[in-house]
Amino acid sequence: MTTARRVAADVLHRSRAREAFAAELIDAAAAALSPLDRRFVIQLVNGVLRRKATLDALLKPFIQLPPHAVQPRVWDVLHLGAFQLALLTHVPKHAAVNEAVELAARVGAPKAKGFVNGVLRRVAELVTDDFTDAAGPAAVPFEDGRYRRLAKPVLPDPAAQPDAYLAAAFSFPKWLVDRWLGRHDFDECVRLGFWFNAPPPLWLRVNKLHGDRETYRLRLAAALIDAEPGEHPQSLRLVESHAVRDLPGYADGDFAVQDHASMLVASAAGVQPGMRVLDLCSAPGGKTTHLAELMDNRGRVTACDPDPKRLETVTALCQRLRIKGVETVVLRENDEPPAGPFDAAVVDVPCSNTGVLGRRPEVRWRLRPGEFEHLVRLQTRLLIQAGERVKPGGAVVYSTCSTEPDENGGVVRAVLRGMRSLKLEAEHHAVPGRPSDGGYWARLRKG
């Protein structure tokens, strides 16, 4: 029998092997499950990936073996069990332990059942049912600013070791915590920790070619789905999670899923009907289709990406949204972009993704501090290429989903020093959780 926990364990195993990102693996592996079980799989997988360091801190006091002596699949089982014990409230403790013990056998480690049982029973004794609003060595960050009390301290003392506490309690690499503490105080880092460890809200961009936001909001309300308008005139945030494909108007292209911070990027370009626009890093197509909508389907967008498969998602999204005038171009690493000249360009560059760590739970563990140098070189090259291809008077919008200054203003100012024809006209820093993903955009005007 395929259970939600078994599917979650298999997805964690395949994610660790980097077969694909967890969201793609869940889509394939959980297709046959009920909607309730599918939601549980998403909760388990994303929760374990986000909180791995937290779970390790809870587990390791009760494991006498060196970490490498425990099979990776047994670690998955332990993480799943500890997550349910410490970071969920709707799963009874005995059920979390017993199901984990049986899961050990199902993932090919029947001899580990006693070991899993012993460790998780100790974790169950460690985790209390009391909550507090204060950080501490015996307080695990839970949700909504609350901490779950532990029977004894197992985390670093936040007063003496704020960096170590943030890394273990909120589950981030210490090098990333050190970066944040260089720019933010402890309380802001705590706020970021809670935001990035919570399921991100679902934002919709209402397709302006099909209707206005208020009309679609009322349509959702008629289906008993609450949605709140955001600052962007096409934006709606769903109050509760819903299956996207089941929302009214999905098949007709009445909306696209796009975070609020991301919607601001295409709007910053100030495009008008009839323009030729270069989208230099197009996939999966959110900003590409938004540009076409903003031109009332009466413009031309050249959508470039190095991955042909990802460009297929751009084409599919255009078809669903009834978008016209988009030409896709496969742009390999050493290829020159289309010559133009273009009236405007959007450069949503590959980046560290540090503004969307809640939405992409694997990123915090896959990213390495040495990657920034390579990313900044690539980002700089792409921005220069875009600037070269925009006609005088045209705009170039540079954007990331990063919160790191060297990828954002650092790249923009380096290019401005080298390309005197470009002038900074506006820039915007999207702060994670206020109200959506973190990110950055800058609009440069060519003289």
Secondary structure, DSSP 4 states (H G I P E B T S, - for coil): ---HHHHHHHHHHHHHTTSS-HHHHHHHHTTTS-HHHHHHHHHHHHHHHHTHHHHHHHHGGG--S-GGGS-HHHHHHHHHHHHHHHH-SSS-HHHHHHHHHHHHHHTT-GGGHHHHHHHHHHHHHHEEEEEESS-BTTEEE-STT-EEEESS--S--TTT-HHHHHHHHTT--HHHHHHHHTTS-HHHHHHHHHHHTSPPPPEEEE-TTT--HHHHHHHHHHTT--EEE-SSTTEEEESS---GGGSTTTTTT-EEE--HHHHHHHHHT---TT-EEEESS-TT-HHHHHHHHHTTT-SEEEEEES-HHHHHHHHHHHHHHT--SEEEEE--TTPPPP---EEEEEEE-----TT-TTTSTTHHHH--TTHHHHHHHHHHHHHHHHHHHEEEEEEEEEEES---TTTTHHHHHHHHHH-TTEEEEEEEEEPTTSSS--EEEEEEEE-
